[in-house]
């Protein structure tokens, strides 16, 4: 039968990867301590280093452009809501 794969949390992976980056211990000693293959620690270390670049690529407090709502679409939605609101007010007799 095959072995069940262990699933590690992101917190655990980052902790182990940070230990590897610090360099106070060798990757092999970290691997023995946590009972993980050294190659896996190297992979997590690389992922952490490569992912760290994204933090500095973005401007502080600003979402990436893909997450910002399109101004034109927002204006269109506002106009549509105003028309619907006026229609409903006319139907209910609130506007005269």
N, C-alpha and C positions, 0 to 999 in steps of 0.2 A: 504494500500500500504506500501511497505517497504521503509525504509529510505535510502537515498543515502549515501554512505560511503565517508568520507573525505579522500583526498589523501594529505599526508604531504611530503614536500621535505626532502631530506637527510639533508640539512642545518638546517631546522627547528627541525628535530628529534634530531640532535646532540646538538643543542642549548639547547633544553629542557632537554635532558639527562645530559648534563654538569651541568645545574642548579641543577638537582637532586643529582648528584655526589658531588658537592660542599657542599651541606648540609646547606646552608644559610637559606633555606626555607624548610618546610616539603613538601613531595610529594603531599599531599592534597592541600596545598596552591598553589603550581605550577599548579596543575590540574585545580583549580578554575580560576587562572589567564589566562590560555590558553584554558579553556573550553574543557579539555580532561579528559578522565577517568584515575584515578590514576594507575590502572592496566597497561594501555598502557604506561605510563611514566616509570613504573618499568620494563616493557619489553624492552623499548628503552635503559634504563640505563644498564640493563644486557647485551644487544647486544653490546653496546659501550665498556663496560669493557672487554667482551670476545674478541671482535675484536681488542682491543688495544694490546693483547698479540702477534698477528701476526706481528705487527710493529717491535717488539723487537726480534722476532724469525729470521727474515731475516737479512742478513748482509747488511750493509749500501752500497747502490748503486749497489748491485748485484741482478740480477733477479733470481727468483726461477729456479731450474734446469729444470723444465718442460718447461720454456719459452726460455731457451738457445738452439740455434740450435745444432744439433748433428754434431760433427766434421767430422765423417766419411761421413755423407750425404753431407756436404759441399764440401769435397774433391772430392766426386763422381760427384757432379754437376759441379765443376770447370773442371774436366777432360772431362766431356761430352761437355761442352761449348768449350773447346780447340779443341776437335775433330771436332765439327761442324764448328768452325771458320776456321780451316785448310781446311776442305772440301770445304767450300764456297770460300776461297781464291784460291784453285786449280781450281775450276770451272770457276772462273772469270779471271783466268790467272795471278793473282798477285804473286803467288808462282811458281818458276821455278827451 
